[in-house]
Amino acid sequence: MRLYKTLMSEMLVYCFVVVLLTGAFLAFFYTPSDRVIYDGSYEPLRGVEMSAAYAAELTTRFEVRGGPLMQQLHQWSSLVFLVGIVLRAAPTRAFRQSLPGLALLGLGVLTMVAGHALTDDPAVGETSGDVPIPWWYGMHLLLALVTAAALVIVWRQTTTRWPKRGYFVMACLGLTLAAVVSPFI
C-alpha cells in the first residue's frame, strides 16, 4: 500500500510539472482583455467580434508552432492529475487520511473550471458569466499556486525521497502519446 501511494504521489507531481510547463508556454500567447475583431488565419471566424482571450486561443491553435500539442498536453495532464488524485485517495479507508487528497481534488477541479473560463469559447458556453476574463486568469494562477503547495504537502506526507527521473520521462511520454493520439477533447 505504501509503494502504491508513493508511486501515485510521484505521478501527481509529474503531471503537475507538465501542467505548469505547458501552462507557462501557453501564457506567452494568451491575452486576457476586451473584445477584438478576429483577423487570424482561421478563415470562418475572420472579421467576427470576439473576446481577446478566444482570439488568443485560436491564434495558439492555428498559428503557433506546437500550440495544439501544448494545449492538449495541458488538458490531458490536468485530467490525469485529477484521476490520479482519486486513485490515490480511493484505497484509503480512514477519512482523516484522505482529507488532504480531497482538498487537492477540490483545488484541482476549481483550477480546471477557472482554466476553462479563460478561453471564453462560445462552444463551451458562458462559463465566465459577468466575471471579467482577467479575474478568471488571476484566479487560475492563484489556484495553481495553492494546488502546487497542497501537492507538495500531500507528497511529503507520503514519501521522503525525491522522485526518480525515469518515471518522469515515462509519464511525460505517456501524456504526449495521449495528446497526440486523441487530440480533440
ChimeraX commands (.cxc) that place a marker at each C-alpha (Angstrom):
marker #1 position 0.00,0.00,0.00 radius 0.5
marker #1 position 2.84,2.40,0.82 radius 0.5
marker #1 position 4.53,1.74,-2.53 radius 0.5
marker #1 position 1.22,2.38,-4.32 radius 0.5
marker #1 position 0.76,5.73,-2.57 radius 0.5
marker #1 position 4.37,6.68,-3.24 radius 0.5
marker #1 position 4.07,5.90,-6.96 radius 0.5
marker #1 position 0.73,7.71,-7.22 radius 0.5
marker #1 position 2.16,10.73,-5.41 radius 0.5
marker #1 position 5.11,10.82,-7.80 radius 0.5
marker #1 position 2.77,10.55,-10.78 radius 0.5
marker #1 position 0.78,13.51,-9.41 radius 0.5
marker #1 position 3.97,15.55,-9.12 radius 0.5
marker #1 position 4.98,14.65,-12.69 radius 0.5
marker #1 position 1.56,15.54,-14.11 radius 0.5
marker #1 position 1.57,18.82,-12.26 radius 0.5
marker #1 position 5.05,19.68,-13.55 radius 0.5
marker #1 position 3.80,19.06,-17.10 radius 0.5
marker #1 position 0.74,21.24,-16.38 radius 0.5
marker #1 position 2.99,24.04,-15.13 radius 0.5
marker #1 position 5.40,23.84,-18.07 radius 0.5
marker #1 position 2.68,23.73,-20.72 radius 0.5
marker #1 position 0.75,26.46,-18.91 radius 0.5
marker #1 position 3.85,28.67,-18.94 radius 0.5
marker #1 position 4.18,28.09,-22.70 radius 0.5
marker #1 position 0.51,28.90,-23.31 radius 0.5
marker #1 position 0.72,32.04,-21.15 radius 0.5
marker #1 position 3.11,33.62,-23.67 radius 0.5
marker #1 position 0.32,33.69,-26.27 radius 0.5
marker #1 position -2.67,34.43,-24.02 radius 0.5
marker #1 position -4.33,37.84,-23.81 radius 0.5
marker #1 position -6.98,38.34,-21.11 radius 0.5
marker #1 position -8.58,41.58,-22.30 radius 0.5
marker #1 position -11.57,43.16,-24.04 radius 0.5
marker #1 position -13.31,42.47,-27.33 radius 0.5
marker #1 position -11.43,42.41,-30.64 radius 0.5
marker #1 position -12.16,41.76,-34.30 radius 0.5
marker #1 position -10.52,38.46,-35.21 radius 0.5
marker #1 position -8.06,38.75,-38.11 radius 0.5
marker #1 position -6.16,35.48,-37.69 radius 0.5
marker #1 position -5.64,32.59,-40.07 radius 0.5
marker #1 position -8.86,30.70,-39.24 radius 0.5
marker #1 position -10.95,31.81,-42.20 radius 0.5
marker #1 position -14.53,31.07,-40.94 radius 0.5
marker #1 position -14.14,33.44,-37.97 radius 0.5
marker #1 position -12.15,36.21,-39.66 radius 0.5
marker #1 position -13.88,39.56,-39.13 radius 0.5
marker #1 position -16.03,38.31,-36.22 radius 0.5
marker #1 position -16.03,40.25,-32.96 radius 0.5
marker #1 position -14.91,38.08,-30.02 radius 0.5
marker #1 position -13.02,38.29,-26.78 radius 0.5
marker #1 position -9.26,38.69,-26.99 radius 0.5
marker #1 position -8.98,35.52,-24.91 radius 0.5
marker #1 position -10.78,33.44,-27.54 radius 0.5
marker #1 position -8.79,35.12,-30.33 radius 0.5
marker #1 position -5.59,34.19,-28.48 radius 0.5
marker #1 position -6.87,30.61,-28.15 radius 0.5
marker #1 position -7.46,30.44,-31.91 radius 0.5
marker #1 position -4.07,32.00,-32.63 radius 0.5
marker #1 position -2.35,29.41,-30.43 radius 0.5
marker #1 position -4.29,26.61,-32.09 radius 0.5
marker #1 position -3.77,27.64,-35.72 radius 0.5
marker #1 position -0.67,29.83,-35.91 radius 0.5
marker #1 position 1.75,28.90,-33.10 radius 0.5
marker #1 position 4.12,26.05,-33.89 radius 0.5
marker #1 position 3.44,23.32,-31.32 radius 0.5
marker #1 position 0.46,25.24,-29.94 radius 0.5
marker #1 position -2.16,22.49,-30.36 radius 0.5
marker #1 position 0.17,19.92,-28.83 radius 0.5
marker #1 position 0.82,22.15,-25.82 radius 0.5
marker #1 position -2.91,22.79,-25.38 radius 0.5
marker #1 position -3.65,19.07,-25.47 radius 0.5
marker #1 position -0.77,18.24,-23.11 radius 0.5
marker #1 position -2.09,20.86,-20.71 radius 0.5
marker #1 position -5.61,19.41,-20.81 radius 0.5
marker #1 position -4.52,15.76,-20.64 radius 0.5
marker #1 position -2.11,16.38,-17.79 radius 0.5
marker #1 position -4.84,18.18,-15.87 radius 0.5
marker #1 position -7.28,15.32,-16.38 radius 0.5
marker #1 position -4.73,12.65,-15.45 radius 0.5
marker #1 position -3.83,14.73,-12.39 radius 0.5
marker #1 position -7.46,14.70,-11.18 radius 0.5
marker #1 position -7.90,11.00,-11.90 radius 0.5
marker #1 position -4.61,10.30,-10.10 radius 0.5
marker #1 position -5.86,12.14,-7.02 radius 0.5
marker #1 position -8.97,9.97,-6.95 radius 0.5
marker #1 position -6.95,6.77,-7.46 radius 0.5
marker #1 position -4.53,7.76,-4.72 radius 0.5
marker #1 position -7.31,8.51,-2.22 radius 0.5
marker #1 position -9.53,5.53,-3.18 radius 0.5
marker #1 position -7.77,2.74,-1.21 radius 0.5
marker #1 position -7.65,4.88,1.95 radius 0.5
marker #1 position -10.32,3.71,4.35 radius 0.5
marker #1 position -9.75,6.30,7.04 radius 0.5
marker #1 position -11.48,9.59,6.27 radius 0.5
marker #1 position -8.85,11.70,8.02 radius 0.5
marker #1 position -6.10,10.23,5.85 radius 0.5
marker #1 position -7.96,11.10,2.65 radius 0.5
marker #1 position -8.73,14.72,3.62 radius 0.5
marker #1 position -5.55,16.17,2.04 radius 0.5
marker #1 position -6.31,14.27,-1.17 radius 0.5
marker #1 position -9.90,15.52,-1.20 radius 0.5
marker #1 position -8.71,19.08,-0.66 radius 0.5
marker #1 position -6.25,18.60,-3.53 radius 0.5
marker #1 position -9.06,17.25,-5.72 radius 0.5
marker #1 position -11.25,20.26,-4.91 radius 0.5
marker #1 position -8.43,22.67,-5.72 radius 0.5
marker #1 position -7.72,20.83,-8.98 radius 0.5
marker #1 position -11.36,20.98,-10.06 radius 0.5
marker #1 position -11.60,24.69,-9.23 radius 0.5
marker #1 position -8.40,25.35,-11.17 radius 0.5
marker #1 position -9.78,23.48,-14.20 radius 0.5
marker #1 position -13.08,25.40,-14.06 radius 0.5
marker #1 position -11.18,28.69,-13.97 radius 0.5
marker #1 position -8.99,27.47,-16.84 radius 0.5
marker #1 position -12.00,26.62,-18.99 radius 0.5
marker #1 position -13.50,30.04,-18.30 radius 0.5
marker #1 position -10.26,31.64,-19.57 radius 0.5
marker #1 position -10.85,30.61,-23.17 radius 0.5
marker #1 position -14.25,32.34,-23.34 radius 0.5
marker #1 position -15.08,29.79,-26.04 radius 0.5
marker #1 position -18.64,30.26,-27.34 radius 0.5
marker #1 position -18.89,26.49,-27.95 radius 0.5
marker #1 position -18.27,25.81,-24.25 radius 0.5
marker #1 position -20.93,28.31,-23.24 radius 0.5
marker #1 position -20.97,31.26,-20.92 radius 0.5
marker #1 position -18.81,29.79,-18.17 radius 0.5
marker #1 position -17.42,33.11,-17.07 radius 0.5
marker #1 position -20.76,34.85,-16.58 radius 0.5
marker #1 position -20.30,38.51,-15.64 radius 0.5
marker #1 position -16.83,37.99,-14.18 radius 0.5
marker #1 position -14.14,39.69,-16.32 radius 0.5
marker #1 position -11.63,37.40,-18.03 radius 0.5
marker #1 position -8.60,38.97,-16.24 radius 0.5
marker #1 position -10.17,37.97,-12.92 radius 0.5
marker #1 position -10.51,34.37,-14.12 radius 0.5
marker #1 position -6.88,34.49,-15.23 radius 0.5
marker #1 position -5.72,35.71,-11.82 radius 0.5
marker #1 position -7.90,33.11,-10.08 radius 0.5
marker #1 position -6.48,30.35,-12.30 radius 0.5
marker #1 position -2.90,31.34,-11.48 radius 0.5
marker #1 position -3.62,31.71,-7.76 radius 0.5
marker #1 position -5.40,28.34,-7.61 radius 0.5
marker #1 position -2.49,26.72,-9.48 radius 0.5
marker #1 position -0.11,28.11,-6.85 radius 0.5
marker #1 position -2.27,26.86,-3.97 radius 0.5
marker #1 position -2.65,23.48,-5.69 radius 0.5
marker #1 position 1.14,23.24,-6.02 radius 0.5
marker #1 position 1.56,23.95,-2.31 radius 0.5
marker #1 position -1.09,21.37,-1.38 radius 0.5
marker #1 position 0.52,18.83,-3.69 radius 0.5
marker #1 position 3.91,19.31,-2.03 radius 0.5
marker #1 position 2.29,18.79,1.39 radius 0.5
marker #1 position 0.49,15.62,0.29 radius 0.5
marker #1 position 3.59,14.29,-1.46 radius 0.5
marker #1 position 5.85,14.96,1.54 radius 0.5
marker #1 position 3.42,13.10,3.83 radius 0.5
marker #1 position 3.76,10.03,1.65 radius 0.5
marker #1 position 7.44,9.86,0.84 radius 0.5
marker #1 position 10.78,11.21,1.99 radius 0.5
marker #1 position 12.71,10.67,-1.23 radius 0.5
marker #1 position 12.82,12.75,-4.38 radius 0.5
marker #1 position 11.06,11.45,-7.50 radius 0.5
marker #1 position 13.06,9.38,-9.96 radius 0.5
marker #1 position 13.77,10.86,-13.38 radius 0.5
marker #1 position 12.96,7.66,-15.28 radius 0.5
marker #1 position 9.37,7.72,-14.09 radius 0.5
marker #1 position 9.12,11.38,-15.06 radius 0.5
marker #1 position 10.24,10.61,-18.61 radius 0.5
marker #1 position 7.75,7.72,-18.84 radius 0.5
marker #1 position 4.92,9.91,-17.51 radius 0.5
marker #1 position 5.76,12.69,-19.99 radius 0.5
marker #1 position 5.92,10.25,-22.90 radius 0.5
marker #1 position 2.59,8.72,-21.90 radius 0.5
marker #1 position 0.92,12.12,-21.68 radius 0.5
marker #1 position 2.40,13.16,-25.01 radius 0.5
marker #1 position 1.16,9.96,-26.63 radius 0.5
marker #1 position -2.32,10.56,-25.23 radius 0.5
marker #1 position -2.29,14.16,-26.52 radius 0.5
marker #1 position -1.17,13.11,-29.99 radius 0.5
marker #1 position -3.44,10.08,-30.38 radius 0.5
marker #1 position -6.55,11.82,-29.06 radius 0.5
marker #1 position -6.04,15.48,-29.97 radius 0.5
marker #1 position -9.63,16.65,-29.65 radius 0.5
marker #1 position -11.09,16.62,-26.15 radius 0.5
marker link #1:1,2 radius 0.2
marker link #1:2,3 radius 0.2
marker link #1:3,4 radius 0.2
marker link #1:4,5 radius 0.2
marker link #1:5,6 radius 0.2
marker link #1:6,7 radius 0.2
marker link #1:7,8 radius 0.2
marker link #1:8,9 radius 0.2
marker link #1:9,10 radius 0.2
marker link #1:10,11 radius 0.2
marker link #1:11,12 radius 0.2
marker link #1:12,13 radius 0.2
marker link #1:13,14 radius 0.2
marker link #1:14,15 radius 0.2
marker link #1:15,16 radius 0.2
marker link #1:16,17 radius 0.2
marker link #1:17,18 radius 0.2
marker link #1:18,19 radius 0.2
marker link #1:19,20 radius 0.2
marker link #1:20,21 radius 0.2
marker link #1:21,22 radius 0.2
marker link #1:22,23 radius 0.2
marker link #1:23,24 radius 0.2
marker link #1:24,25 radius 0.2
marker link #1:25,26 radius 0.2
marker link #1:26,27 radius 0.2
marker link #1:27,28 radius 0.2
marker link #1:28,29 radius 0.2
marker link #1:29,30 radius 0.2
marker link #1:30,31 radius 0.2
marker link #1:31,32 radius 0.2
marker link #1:32,33 radius 0.2
marker link #1:33,34 radius 0.2
marker link #1:34,35 radius 0.2
marker link #1:35,36 radius 0.2
marker link #1:36,37 radius 0.2
marker link #1:37,38 radius 0.2
marker link #1:38,39 radius 0.2
marker link #1:39,40 radius 0.2
marker link #1:40,41 radius 0.2
marker link #1:41,42 radius 0.2
marker link #1:42,43 radius 0.2
marker link #1:43,44 radius 0.2
marker link #1:44,45 radius 0.2
marker link #1:45,46 radius 0.2
marker link #1:46,47 radius 0.2
marker link #1:47,48 radius 0.2
marker link #1:48,49 radius 0.2
marker link #1:49,50 radius 0.2
marker link #1:50,51 radius 0.2
marker link #1:51,52 radius 0.2
marker link #1:52,53 radius 0.2
marker link #1:53,54 radius 0.2
marker link #1:54,55 radius 0.2
marker link #1:55,56 radius 0.2
marker link #1:56,57 radius 0.2
marker link #1:57,58 radius 0.2
marker link #1:58,59 radius 0.2
marker link #1:59,60 radius 0.2
marker link #1:60,61 radius 0.2
marker link #1:61,62 radius 0.2
marker link #1:62,63 radius 0.2
marker link #1:63,64 radius 0.2
marker link #1:64,65 radius 0.2
marker link #1:65,66 radius 0.2
marker link #1:66,67 radius 0.2
marker link #1:67,68 radius 0.2
marker link #1:68,69 radius 0.2
marker link #1:69,70 radius 0.2
marker link #1:70,71 radius 0.2
marker link #1:71,72 radius 0.2
marker link #1:72,73 radius 0.2
marker link #1:73,74 radius 0.2
marker link #1:74,75 radius 0.2
marker link #1:75,76 radius 0.2
marker link #1:76,77 radius 0.2
marker link #1:77,78 radius 0.2
marker link #1:78,79 radius 0.2
marker link #1:79,80 radius 0.2
marker link #1:80,81 radius 0.2
marker link #1:81,82 radius 0.2
marker link #1:82,83 radius 0.2
marker link #1:83,84 radius 0.2
marker link #1:84,85 radius 0.2
marker link #1:85,86 radius 0.2
marker link #1:86,87 radius 0.2
marker link #1:87,88 radius 0.2
marker link #1:88,89 radius 0.2
marker link #1:89,90 radius 0.2
marker link #1:90,91 radius 0.2
marker link #1:91,92 radius 0.2
marker link #1:92,93 radius 0.2
marker link #1:93,94 radius 0.2
marker link #1:94,95 radius 0.2
marker link #1:95,96 radius 0.2
marker link #1:96,97 radius 0.2
marker link #1:97,98 radius 0.2
marker link #1:98,99 radius 0.2
marker link #1:99,100 radius 0.2
marker link #1:100,101 radius 0.2
marker link #1:101,102 radius 0.2
marker link #1:102,103 radius 0.2
marker link #1:103,104 radius 0.2
marker link #1:104,105 radius 0.2
marker link #1:105,106 radius 0.2
marker link #1:106,107 radius 0.2
marker link #1:107,108 radius 0.2
marker link #1:108,109 radius 0.2
marker link #1:109,110 radius 0.2
marker link #1:110,111 radius 0.2
marker link #1:111,112 radius 0.2
marker link #1:112,113 radius 0.2
marker link #1:113,114 radius 0.2
marker link #1:114,115 radius 0.2
marker link #1:115,116 radius 0.2
marker link #1:116,117 radius 0.2
marker link #1:117,118 radius 0.2
marker link #1:118,119 radius 0.2
marker link #1:119,120 radius 0.2
marker link #1:120,121 radius 0.2
marker link #1:121,122 radius 0.2
marker link #1:122,123 radius 0.2
marker link #1:123,124 radius 0.2
marker link #1:124,125 radius 0.2
marker link #1:125,126 radius 0.2
marker link #1:126,127 radius 0.2
marker link #1:127,128 radius 0.2
marker link #1:128,129 radius 0.2
marker link #1:129,130 radius 0.2
marker link #1:130,131 radius 0.2
marker link #1:131,132 radius 0.2
marker link #1:132,133 radius 0.2
marker link #1:133,134 radius 0.2
marker link #1:134,135 radius 0.2
marker link #1:135,136 radius 0.2
marker link #1:136,137 radius 0.2
marker link #1:137,138 radius 0.2
marker link #1:138,139 radius 0.2
marker link #1:139,140 radius 0.2
marker link #1:140,141 radius 0.2
marker link #1:141,142 radius 0.2
marker link #1:142,143 radius 0.2
marker link #1:143,144 radius 0.2
marker link #1:144,145 radius 0.2
marker link #1:145,146 radius 0.2
marker link #1:146,147 radius 0.2
marker link #1:147,148 radius 0.2
marker link #1:148,149 radius 0.2
marker link #1:149,150 radius 0.2
marker link #1:150,151 radius 0.2
marker link #1:151,152 radius 0.2
marker link #1:152,153 radius 0.2
marker link #1:153,154 radius 0.2
marker link #1:154,155 radius 0.2
marker link #1:155,156 radius 0.2
marker link #1:156,157 radius 0.2
marker link #1:157,158 radius 0.2
marker link #1:158,159 radius 0.2
marker link #1:159,160 radius 0.2
marker link #1:160,161 radius 0.2
marker link #1:161,162 radius 0.2
marker link #1:162,163 radius 0.2
marker link #1:163,164 radius 0.2
marker link #1:164,165 radius 0.2
marker link #1:165,166 radius 0.2
marker link #1:166,167 radius 0.2
marker link #1:167,168 radius 0.2
marker link #1:168,169 radius 0.2
marker link #1:169,170 radius 0.2
marker link #1:170,171 radius 0.2
marker link #1:171,172 radius 0.2
marker link #1:172,173 radius 0.2
marker link #1:173,174 radius 0.2
marker link #1:174,175 radius 0.2
marker link #1:175,176 radius 0.2
marker link #1:176,177 radius 0.2
marker link #1:177,178 radius 0.2
marker link #1:178,179 radius 0.2
marker link #1:179,180 radius 0.2
marker link #1:180,181 radius 0.2
marker link #1:181,182 radius 0.2
marker link #1:182,183 radius 0.2
marker link #1:183,184 radius 0.2
marker link #1:184,185 radius 0.2
view
